[in-house]
């Protein structure tokens, strides 16, 4: 195999990965809980940019439920963000003939 060609392809892939990371960082993912009564928006870097809580779930006598809903919404947004990153990475890597089980980026 031509080593120079492999190096050129590796550099191209590195550039594409950087573009993908920049694009993913600019995306937003919304997580919800309680049938949409709690919504949180995270950036691709994991920073929260918005939190919406429907007044129907605000109950001073049951603060723990609201805390659980906020945590569930955050976890939902994080899972969606990670799924998007994985799907986009797989699309990018689809043209490569990598050995099975080799997961990139490392």
N, C-alpha and C positions, 0 to 999 in steps of 0.2 A: 504494500500500500504506500502511496506517495505521502511522505511525512509533511512536506510543505502544504499539500492540499488539506491534510488533516488539521494543521495549525490554522490555516485560513478559515476552515469550517468552524473550528473551536472559537476563533475570534468573532465570527459572525454570530454564533450562538450566544456568546457572552453579550454582544450588543443587543440581541433580541431579548435576552433575559433582563437586561437593564431597562429596556423599553417597557417590558411587561411589568416590572416592579414599579416603575414610575406610573404606569397606567393604573395598576391596582391600588397604589397609594392614593390616587385621586378619586377612586370609587367610594361609594357609600353603601352600607348594608343596613337594612332596618330589621330589628328583632322585635317580636311581639310576644305578649303573654296575656293570659286572662281573656282570651277571645278578642284581643286587640285593645283591651282597656289600658294596657301599658305598652308604650312603644319607645324604642331607643334607636338612634341612628349612630353608627360608628363609621369612621373613615377606614380606608384600607390599612392604615397604620394602627388601627385599634383605638383611636381617640374618639370619645363621645362628643357628638355635635348637637344632639337634640334629645330631649326626654319629654314625653307626653304621658300624663296620667289622667285618666278619666275620673271625674269627681265621684263616680259611683263606687270606686274601690278605695276611696279615702275614708277610713273609719278609725277614729282615735282609739276605739276599743279593740281593734285588731290590726295593729301596726305590723305585726309579723307577717300577715298575709300580703300586705303591700310590699314589704321588703322581699318576700319570696317572689312576687310577681316581677319586681325590678330585676332581681338576679336572673330569673328565667328569661326575661327579655334580653338581657345582656348576653347570656349564654346562647340564645337563639341567633343574635346578630353575629357573634363570634363564629358560630358554626357556619353560618351563611357566608361570611367573609372567607373562612378557610376553604369551604367548598368551591367558591368562585376562584380562589387562587390556585387550587389543585386542578380544576377543570381547565383554566387558562394555561397552566404549565403543561398539562397533558397535550393540549392542542399544539403548543409550541414544540414540544418534544416528539410529536407524532411522526415527523419526517425522519427521525433518527432511528437507526437500527441498533438500539441499546440492548444489552443482554437482559433477560427477564430478571426482575427483582432489583434492578439498578434504579434507584429513585433519585431524580435530580429536581431541583437543586439540592445539594447536600445539606 
